[in-house]
């Protein structure tokens, strides 16, 4: 479920990035790289787990599937938090800079 969750997030993020590809103001490409990297990590983990468990790999317990889904959601949420921090630091639209240096009357 972790692989499935991160692949869905990566695909959705890639579609969003591709729609606005020429300008890339919101740094969505960084988010895509994080999600595709997480997907690759979970794919390698799945390959090694399959090598260890063989056919049992395809019959996980429901609690294991739920735990894996929560872990996948946690990875997606952490990726969003990191992307948000990068976005706030880079401030591509100058919103934070304008708010900090706004003159008070």
N, CA, C and O atoms as a MOPAC input file, in Angstrom:
PM7 MOZYME 1SCF
protein

 N      0.81600 1    -1.19800 1     0.00000 1
 C      0.00000 1     0.00000 1     0.00000 1
 C      0.85900 1     1.26200 1     0.00000 1
 O      0.44400 1     2.29100 1    -0.53200 1
 N      2.05200 1     1.19200 1     0.59200 1
 C      2.91600 1     2.37000 1     0.57100 1
 C      3.33900 1     2.70300 1    -0.85200 1
 O      3.35000 1     3.86700 1    -1.25300 1
 N      3.68700 1     1.66500 1    -1.61200 1
 C      4.07200 1     1.87800 1    -3.00500 1
 C      2.90700 1     2.45000 1    -3.79800 1
 O      3.08100 1     3.40100 1    -4.56000 1
 N      1.74300 1     1.88700 1    -3.62700 1
 C      0.56700 1     2.34600 1    -4.35200 1
 C      0.23100 1     3.79900 1    -4.00400 1
 O     -0.08600 1     4.59300 1    -4.89100 1
 N      0.29700 1     4.14100 1    -2.73600 1
 C     -0.01500 1     5.49900 1    -2.29200 1
 C      0.96000 1     6.51200 1    -2.87600 1
 O      0.54900 1     7.55600 1    -3.38100 1
 N      2.25500 1     6.20100 1    -2.80700 1
 C      3.24000 1     7.16000 1    -3.31800 1
 C      3.23200 1     7.23500 1    -4.84400 1
 O      3.50000 1     8.29600 1    -5.40800 1
 N      2.93200 1     6.13000 1    -5.51900 1
 C      2.84800 1     6.17800 1    -6.98700 1
 C      1.66000 1     7.04100 1    -7.41200 1
 O      1.77900 1     7.83400 1    -8.34700 1
 N      0.52400 1     6.89900 1    -6.74400 1
 C     -0.62500 1     7.75600 1    -7.06300 1
 C     -0.28500 1     9.22700 1    -6.83200 1
 O     -0.62300 1    10.08100 1    -7.65100 1
 N      0.38100 1     9.52000 1    -5.72200 1
 C      0.77300 1    10.90100 1    -5.44000 1
 C      1.75300 1    11.40400 1    -6.49300 1
 O      1.65700 1    12.55200 1    -6.92700 1
 N      2.69200 1    10.56000 1    -6.90600 1
 C      3.66900 1    10.95900 1    -7.91500 1
 C      3.00400 1    11.20700 1    -9.26700 1
 O      3.34500 1    12.16900 1    -9.95500 1
 N      2.07000 1    10.36100 1    -9.64900 1
 C      1.38900 1    10.53500 1   -10.93100 1
 C      0.54900 1    11.80700 1   -10.92200 1
 O      0.58600 1    12.57900 1   -11.88000 1
 N     -0.19700 1    12.02900 1    -9.86600 1
 C     -1.02100 1    13.24300 1    -9.76400 1
 C     -0.14000 1    14.49000 1    -9.79400 1
 O     -0.44800 1    15.46800 1   -10.47500 1
 N      0.94800 1    14.43700 1    -9.05400 1
 C      1.86300 1    15.56700 1    -9.00000 1
 C      2.52100 1    15.81300 1   -10.36300 1
 O      2.71300 1    16.96100 1   -10.76100 1
 N      2.86000 1    14.74700 1   -11.06800 1
 C      3.48100 1    14.88400 1   -12.38200 1
 C      2.50700 1    15.49200 1   -13.38400 1
 O      2.90600 1    16.31400 1   -14.20900 1
 N      1.24600 1    15.10400 1   -13.32600 1
 C      0.24000 1    15.69400 1   -14.21200 1
 C      0.09400 1    17.18100 1   -13.92400 1
 O      0.02000 1    17.98700 1   -14.85200 1
 N      0.05300 1    17.55000 1   -12.65500 1
 C     -0.04500 1    18.96700 1   -12.28400 1
 C      1.19200 1    19.72300 1   -12.75900 1
 O      1.08200 1    20.83400 1   -13.27700 1
 N      2.35800 1    19.13000 1   -12.58600 1
 C      3.59500 1    19.76600 1   -13.03700 1
 C      3.59300 1    19.93900 1   -14.55600 1
 O      3.99200 1    20.98600 1   -15.06600 1
 N      3.14600 1    18.91600 1   -15.27100 1
 C      3.17300 1    18.95600 1   -16.73100 1
 C      2.22900 1    20.01000 1   -17.29000 1
 O      2.51400 1    20.62000 1   -18.32100 1
 N      1.10900 1    20.22400 1   -16.61700 1
 C      0.15000 1    21.23600 1   -17.08700 1
 C      0.74500 1    22.64100 1   -17.03100 1
 O      0.41600 1    23.47800 1   -17.87100 1
 N      1.60600 1    22.91000 1   -16.06800 1
 C      2.21600 1    24.23700 1   -15.95100 1
 C      3.71300 1    24.20300 1   -16.15200 1
 O      4.43800 1    25.01100 1   -15.57200 1
 N      4.19000 1    23.26300 1   -16.97800 1
 C      5.62700 1    23.00200 1   -17.12000 1
 C      6.48000 1    24.18200 1   -17.55200 1
 O      7.56300 1    24.35100 1   -16.99300 1
 N      6.07600 1    25.00300 1   -18.49500 1
 C      7.02700 1    26.02400 1   -18.93200 1
 C      7.44500 1    27.00400 1   -17.83700 1
 O      8.61900 1    27.36500 1   -17.75900 1
 N      6.51200 1    27.44200 1   -16.98900 1
 C      6.88700 1    28.45100 1   -16.00700 1
 C      7.28800 1    27.88900 1   -14.65700 1
 O      8.21700 1    28.41700 1   -14.04600 1
 N      6.65500 1    26.87300 1   -14.17300 1
 C      7.00900 1    26.19400 1   -12.91700 1
 C      7.22000 1    27.15600 1   -11.75100 1
 O      8.23400 1    27.08100 1   -11.05700 1
 N      6.27500 1    28.05000 1   -11.53800 1
 C      6.38600 1    29.02100 1   -10.45100 1
 C      6.27400 1    28.37200 1    -9.06900 1
 O      6.93300 1    28.79800 1    -8.12100 1
 N      5.45200 1    27.36200 1    -8.96700 1
 C      5.17500 1    26.78600 1    -7.65100 1
 C      6.12700 1    25.66300 1    -7.25000 1
 O      5.90200 1    25.01000 1    -6.23100 1
 N      7.17000 1    25.42600 1    -8.01300 1
 C      8.18800 1    24.41300 1    -7.68600 1
 C      7.58700 1    23.02100 1    -7.51100 1
 O      8.01000 1    22.26800 1    -6.63300 1
 N      6.60200 1    22.67500 1    -8.34500 1
 C      5.95900 1    21.36900 1    -8.24700 1
 C      6.91600 1    20.26100 1    -8.67700 1
 O      6.75400 1    19.11200 1    -8.26500 1
 N      7.90100 1    20.58800 1    -9.49400 1
 C      8.88900 1    19.60400 1    -9.91300 1
 C      9.63200 1    18.99300 1    -8.73500 1
 O      9.96100 1    17.80700 1    -8.75000 1
 N      9.89500 1    19.79700 1    -7.71900 1
 C     10.55900 1    19.29200 1    -6.50600 1
 C      9.68700 1    18.24600 1    -5.83100 1
 O     10.18200 1    17.21400 1    -5.37600 1
 N      8.40400 1    18.51200 1    -5.77000 1
 C      7.45900 1    17.56500 1    -5.17500 1
 C      7.40000 1    16.27400 1    -5.99100 1
 O      7.32700 1    15.18100 1    -5.43000 1
 N      7.43100 1    16.41000 1    -7.31700 1
 C      7.44300 1    15.21600 1    -8.17500 1
 C      8.67000 1    14.35800 1    -7.90100 1
 O      8.56000 1    13.13900 1    -7.76800 1
 N      9.83000 1    14.98400 1    -7.81600 1
 C     11.06000 1    14.22600 1    -7.54800 1
 C     10.98200 1    13.50600 1    -6.20600 1
 O     11.42700 1    12.36300 1    -6.09100 1
 N     10.42700 1    14.15600 1    -5.19700 1
 C     10.31100 1    13.50900 1    -3.88600 1
 C      9.39000 1    12.29400 1    -3.94900 1
 O      9.71700 1    11.23600 1    -3.41000 1
 N      8.24200 1    12.44100 1    -4.60400 1
 C      7.29100 1    11.33000 1    -4.68000 1
 C      7.80600 1    10.19200 1    -5.54900 1
 O      7.61400 1     9.02300 1    -5.21500 1
 N      8.46100 1    10.52200 1    -6.66800 1
 C      9.01000 1     9.44600 1    -7.49700 1
 C     10.16100 1     8.75300 1    -6.77400 1
 O     10.33600 1     7.54300 1    -6.91700 1
 N     10.94400 1     9.49600 1    -6.00300 1
 C     12.00600 1     8.88200 1    -5.19800 1
 C     11.44000 1     7.95400 1    -4.13600 1
 O     11.96900 1     6.86600 1    -3.90600 1
 N     10.36200 1     8.38600 1    -3.48900 1
 C      9.71000 1     7.52900 1    -2.49000 1
 C      9.12100 1     6.28700 1    -3.14500 1
 O      9.18000 1     5.19300 1    -2.58400 1
 N      8.55200 1     6.46300 1    -4.34000 1
 C      7.99800 1     5.31500 1    -5.05600 1
 C      9.08100 1     4.31100 1    -5.41100 1
 O      8.88200 1     3.10300 1    -5.28300 1
 N     10.21400 1     4.80400 1    -5.85300 1
 C     11.33400 1     3.91700 1    -6.17200 1
 C     11.82900 1     3.19300 1    -4.92100 1
 O     12.15600 1     2.00700 1    -4.97000 1
 N     11.88000 1     3.91000 1    -3.80700 1
 C     12.30200 1     3.29400 1    -2.54700 1
 C     11.34100 1     2.17100 1    -2.15300 1
 O     11.78300 1     1.08900 1    -1.76800 1
 N     10.02700 1     2.41700 1    -2.24600 1
 C      9.05000 1     1.38600 1    -1.88100 1
 C      9.05600 1     0.23100 1    -2.86800 1
 O      8.76800 1    -0.90400 1    -2.48800 1
 N      9.38100 1     0.50100 1    -4.14000 1
 C      9.48200 1    -0.57000 1    -5.12600 1
 C     10.63700 1    -1.51300 1    -4.78100 1
 O     10.48600 1    -2.73400 1    -4.82600 1
 N     11.77400 1    -0.94400 1    -4.44100 1
 C     12.92300 1    -1.77100 1    -4.04400 1
 C     12.59800 1    -2.54600 1    -2.77400 1
 O     12.95700 1    -3.71700 1    -2.65100 1
 N     11.92300 1    -1.90300 1    -1.83200 1
 C     11.50700 1    -2.58600 1    -0.61300 1
 C     10.57100 1    -3.74900 1    -0.93200 1
 O     10.69400 1    -4.82800 1    -0.35200 1
 N      9.63600 1    -3.52800 1    -1.85500 1
 C      8.70500 1    -4.58100 1    -2.24800 1
 C      9.40600 1    -5.74900 1    -2.92400 1
 O      9.04200 1    -6.90400 1    -2.70500 1
 N     10.40600 1    -5.45500 1    -3.74400 1
 C     11.16300 1    -6.51600 1    -4.41300 1
 C     11.89500 1    -7.38000 1    -3.39400 1
 O     11.86700 1    -8.60700 1    -3.48100 1
 N     12.54300 1    -6.74700 1    -2.43900 1
 C     13.26600 1    -7.51400 1    -1.42300 1
 C     12.31700 1    -8.28000 1    -0.50200 1
 O     12.61900 1    -9.39500 1    -0.07600 1
 N     11.16100 1    -7.67000 1    -0.19800 1
 C     10.18400 1    -8.36900 1     0.63500 1
 C      9.59100 1    -9.56000 1    -0.10800 1
 O      9.34700 1   -10.60800 1     0.49100 1
 N      9.35800 1    -9.40600 1    -1.41300 1
 C      8.86100 1   -10.53500 1    -2.20200 1
 C      9.90300 1   -11.65200 1    -2.26200 1
 O      9.55700 1   -12.83200 1    -2.19300 1
 N     11.17400 1   -11.28000 1    -2.38800 1
 C     12.23700 1   -12.29800 1    -2.41700 1
 C     12.29200 1   -13.07400 1    -1.10800 1
 O     12.68700 1   -14.23900 1    -1.08400 1
 N     11.89500 1   -12.42400 1    -0.02800 1
 C     11.91500 1   -13.07500 1     1.28600 1
 C     10.66100 1   -13.91400 1     1.53300 1
 O     10.75100 1   -15.03200 1     2.04000 1
 N      9.48200 1   -13.37300 1     1.17200 1
 C      8.21800 1   -14.02700 1     1.51900 1
 C      7.61400 1   -14.87100 1     0.40300 1
 O      6.79200 1   -15.74600 1     0.67600 1
 N      7.99300 1   -14.63500 1    -0.81900 1
 C      7.45000 1   -15.30300 1    -2.01200 1
 C      5.93300 1   -15.13800 1    -2.09000 1
 O      5.47100 1   -13.99800 1    -2.12800 1
 N      5.14400 1   -16.18500 1    -2.11500 1
 C      3.69900 1   -16.09300 1    -2.34400 1
 C      2.96800 1   -15.40700 1    -1.18600 1
 O      1.90300 1   -14.82600 1    -1.39200 1
 N      3.51800 1   -15.46600 1     0.01200 1
 C      2.87400 1   -14.80800 1     1.16100 1
 C      2.84500 1   -13.29500 1     1.00600 1
 O      2.05800 1   -12.61600 1     1.66600 1
 N      3.68900 1   -12.77300 1     0.14700 1
 C      3.73200 1   -11.33100 1    -0.08300 1
 C      2.39200 1   -10.80200 1    -0.60200 1
 O      2.02400 1    -9.66200 1    -0.32200 1
 N      1.66200 1   -11.63400 1    -1.36000 1
 C      0.42000 1   -11.20200 1    -1.98500 1
 C     -0.81000 1   -11.42000 1    -1.10700 1
 O     -1.92500 1   -11.12900 1    -1.54000 1
 N     -0.63800 1   -11.92100 1     0.10600 1
 C     -1.76000 1   -12.11400 1     1.02100 1
 C     -1.46900 1   -11.47900 1     2.38000 1
 O     -1.35500 1   -12.18200 1     3.38400 1
 N     -1.34900 1   -10.14700 1     2.41100 1
 C     -1.07200 1    -9.49600 1     3.69600 1
 C     -2.31300 1    -9.45500 1     4.58100 1
 O     -3.44300 1    -9.52200 1     4.09800 1
 N     -2.08400 1    -9.34600 1     5.85300 1
 C     -3.19100 1    -9.20200 1     6.80600 1
 C     -3.80900 1    -7.80600 1     6.64300 1
 O     -3.10900 1    -6.86200 1     6.27600 1
 N     -5.09800 1    -7.67200 1     6.91000 1
 C     -5.74000 1    -6.35300 1     6.78600 1
 C     -5.09500 1    -5.27800 1     7.66500 1
 O     -5.00400 1    -4.12000 1     7.25800 1
 N     -4.65300 1    -5.65100 1     8.85400 1
 C     -4.00200 1    -4.65600 1     9.70500 1
 C     -2.67300 1    -4.20100 1     9.11300 1
 O     -2.31000 1    -3.03100 1     9.23100 1
 N     -1.94400 1    -5.12100 1     8.47500 1
 C     -0.69300 1    -4.74100 1     7.81600 1
 C     -0.96000 1    -3.79300 1     6.64500 1
 O     -0.21400 1    -2.84000 1     6.42100 1
 N     -2.03100 1    -4.06900 1     5.90500 1
 C     -2.38100 1    -3.18800 1     4.78700 1
 C     -2.77000 1    -1.79800 1     5.28300 1
 O     -2.40000 1    -0.79500 1     4.67200 1
 N     -3.50700 1    -1.73500 1     6.37800 1
 C     -3.90000 1    -0.44700 1     6.93600 1
 C     -2.68800 1     0.31800 1     7.45600 1
 O     -2.57400 1     1.52500 1     7.24400 1
 N     -1.78800 1    -0.38200 1     8.13500 1
 C     -0.56700 1     0.25700 1     8.61500 1
 C      0.28600 1     0.77200 1     7.46000 1
 O      0.83900 1     1.86900 1     7.53500 1
 N      0.39200 1    -0.00900 1     6.40300 1
 C      1.14900 1     0.42200 1     5.22900 1
 C      0.49500 1     1.62500 1     4.56000 1
 O      1.18800 1     2.52100 1     4.08000 1
 N     -0.83100 1     1.64900 1     4.52600 1
 C     -1.53500 1     2.79000 1     3.94100 1
 C     -1.28300 1     4.05000 1     4.75800 1
 O     -1.03900 1     5.11400 1     4.18900 1
 N     -1.33800 1     3.94500 1     6.09000 1
 C     -1.04100 1     5.09700 1     6.94400 1
 C      0.40100 1     5.56200 1     6.76700 1
 O      0.67200 1     6.76300 1     6.78500 1
 N      1.31700 1     4.63100 1     6.59900 1
 C      2.70700 1     4.99400 1     6.35700 1
 C      2.84100 1     5.71400 1     5.01500 1
 O      3.57100 1     6.70000 1     4.91000 1
 N      2.14500 1     5.23100 1     4.00000 1
 C      2.16400 1     5.90200 1     2.70600 1
 C      1.59000 1     7.30500 1     2.77800 1
 O      2.13800 1     8.23600 1     2.18700 1
 N      0.48900 1     7.46000 1     3.49800 1
 C     -0.08500 1     8.80300 1     3.68400 1
 C      0.85800 1     9.71300 1     4.45500 1
 O      0.93300 1    10.91100 1     4.18200 1
 N      1.57900 1     9.14500 1     5.41900 1
 C      2.55900 1     9.92900 1     6.17800 1
 C      3.68500 1    10.41700 1     5.27200 1
 O      4.14400 1    11.55200 1     5.40100 1
 N      4.12300 1     9.56800 1     4.36700 1
 C      5.17600 1     9.95500 1     3.42900 1
 C      4.67300 1    11.06100 1     2.50200 1
 O      5.39700 1    12.01900 1     2.23200 1
 N      3.44600 1    10.93400 1     2.01800 1
 C      2.86700 1    11.96400 1     1.15600 1
 C      2.73200 1    13.28200 1     1.92700 1
 O      3.05100 1    14.34400 1     1.39200 1
 N      2.27000 1    13.22200 1     3.16000 1
 C      2.12800 1    14.43400 1     3.97800 1
 C      3.48800 1    15.06600 1     4.26600 1
 O      3.62400 1    16.28800 1     4.21300 1
 N      4.48700 1    14.25200 1     4.56700 1
 C      5.82400 1    14.79000 1     4.81800 1
 C      6.38300 1    15.44600 1     3.56200 1
 O      7.02900 1    16.49100 1     3.64300 1
 N      6.14200 1    14.84400 1     2.40700 1
 C      6.57100 1    15.45400 1     1.15500 1
 C      5.91200 1    16.80000 1     0.93200 1
 O      6.55600 1    17.74300 1     0.47200 1
 N      4.62500 1    16.89600 1     1.25600 1
 C      3.91700 1    18.17500 1     1.11900 1
 C      4.46900 1    19.22700 1     2.07900 1
 O      4.58500 1    20.39800 1     1.71600 1
 N      4.80600 1    18.82200 1     3.28900 1
 C      5.37100 1    19.76800 1     4.26200 1
 C      6.72800 1    20.27200 1     3.78600 1
 O      7.00500 1    21.46900 1     3.85700 1
 N      7.57200 1    19.36900 1     3.30300 1
 C      8.89000 1    19.77600 1     2.80000 1
 C      8.73100 1    20.70600 1     1.60100 1
 O      9.43000 1    21.71300 1     1.49500 1
 N      7.80700 1    20.36400 1     0.69700 1
 C      7.55700 1    21.21600 1    -0.46900 1
 C      7.05600 1    22.59200 1    -0.04000 1
 O      7.46300 1    23.60500 1    -0.60900 1
 N      6.18800 1    22.63300 1     0.94800 1
 C      5.66700 1    23.91000 1     1.43600 1
 C      6.78600 1    24.76300 1     2.04100 1
 O      6.83000 1    25.97400 1     1.82300 1
 N      7.68000 1    24.14000 1     2.79200 1
 C      8.81300 1    24.87800 1     3.36500 1
 C      9.70000 1    25.43100 1     2.25300 1
 O     10.11200 1    26.59000 1     2.30800 1
 N      9.99700 1    24.60600 1     1.24200 1
 C     10.80000 1    25.07700 1     0.11100 1
 C     10.09500 1    26.22700 1    -0.59300 1
 O     10.72600 1    27.21600 1    -0.96500 1
 N      8.79500 1    26.09700 1    -0.77200 1
 C      8.02200 1    27.14200 1    -1.43300 1
 C      8.04200 1    28.43800 1    -0.63300 1
 O      8.16200 1    29.52000 1    -1.20800 1
 N      7.92600 1    28.34000 1     0.67900 1
 C      7.94800 1    29.53900 1     1.51400 1
 C      9.32900 1    30.18400 1     1.54200 1
 O      9.43700 1    31.40900 1     1.59500 1
 N     10.37900 1    29.38000 1     1.50900 1
 C     11.73300 1    29.93400 1     1.51600 1
 C     12.05100 1    30.59800 1     0.17700 1
 O     12.60100 1    31.69800 1     0.15000 1
 N     11.71000 1    29.94000 1    -0.93100 1
 C     11.98900 1    30.49800 1    -2.26300 1
 C     11.07000 1    31.67500 1    -2.58200 1
 O     11.49100 1    32.61600 1    -3.25400 1
 N      9.83500 1    31.63900 1    -2.11500 1
 C      8.83600 1    32.69000 1    -2.30600 1
 C      8.78000 1    33.17100 1    -3.75500 1
 O      9.10900 1    34.32300 1    -4.03700 1
 N      8.36000 1    32.28700 1    -4.68700 1
 C      8.40800 1    32.64700 1    -6.10700 1
 C      7.50400 1    33.80800 1    -6.51100 1
 O      7.80100 1    34.50000 1    -7.48500 1
 N      6.43300 1    34.03400 1    -5.80400 1
 C      5.53000 1    35.13000 1    -6.15500 1
 C      5.77400 1    36.37900 1    -5.30800 1
 O      5.11700 1    37.39900 1    -5.51400 1
 N      6.69600 1    36.31200 1    -4.37300 1
 C      7.03700 1    37.46800 1    -3.55600 1
 C      6.00200 1    37.83800 1    -2.51500 1
 O      5.99400 1    38.97000 1    -2.03100 1
 N      5.13800 1    36.92100 1    -2.16400 1
 C      4.05600 1    37.20900 1    -1.21700 1
 C      4.60400 1    37.42900 1     0.18900 1
 O      4.20200 1    38.37200 1     0.87000 1
 N      5.49500 1    36.58900 1     0.61600 1
 C      6.04600 1    36.70500 1     1.97800 1
 C      6.91000 1    37.95500 1     2.08900 1
 O      6.84900 1    38.67100 1     3.08800 1
 N      7.70400 1    38.21000 1     1.07500 1
 C      8.54200 1    39.40900 1     1.07900 1
 C      7.68100 1    40.66300 1     1.15200 1
 O      7.99700 1    41.59400 1     1.89300 1
 N      6.60100 1    40.68800 1     0.39000 1
 C      5.70200 1    41.84100 1     0.40900 1
 C      5.03200 1    41.99700 1     1.76300 1
 O      4.84100 1    43.11700 1     2.23500 1
 N      4.67000 1    40.87700 1     2.39700 1
 C      4.02600 1    40.95800 1     3.70700 1
 C      5.00600 1    41.40700 1     4.78300 1
 O      4.62500 1    42.13400 1     5.70000 1
 N      6.25200 1    40.98700 1     4.68300 1
 C      7.24100 1    41.36500 1     5.69000 1
 C      7.66200 1    42.83200 1     5.56300 1
 O      7.91600 1    43.49100 1     6.57100 1
 N      7.73700 1    43.33700 1     4.34900 1
 C      8.23300 1    44.69200 1     4.14000 1
 C      7.13200 1    45.68500 1     3.81500 1
 O      7.39100 1    46.75500 1     3.26400 1
 N      5.90600 1    45.32500 1     4.15900 1
 C      4.76500 1    46.21700 1     3.93400 1
 C      4.89500 1    47.41800 1     4.87200 1
 O      5.14000 1    47.26900 1     6.06900 1
 N      4.72900 1    48.58200 1     4.31200 1
 C      4.81100 1    49.80800 1     5.12000 1
 C      3.48300 1    50.01800 1     5.82800 1
 O      2.41500 1    49.89100 1     5.23000 1
 N      3.56800 1    50.33800 1     7.09800 1
 C      2.36000 1    50.61600 1     7.87100 1
 C      2.10900 1    52.11100 1     7.85800 1
 O      3.03700 1    52.90300 1     8.02100 1
 N      0.85200 1    52.50000 1     7.66400 1
 C      0.49500 1    53.93300 1     7.60000 1
 C      0.21200 1    54.47900 1     8.95200 1
 O     -0.10300 1    55.66100 1     9.08700 1

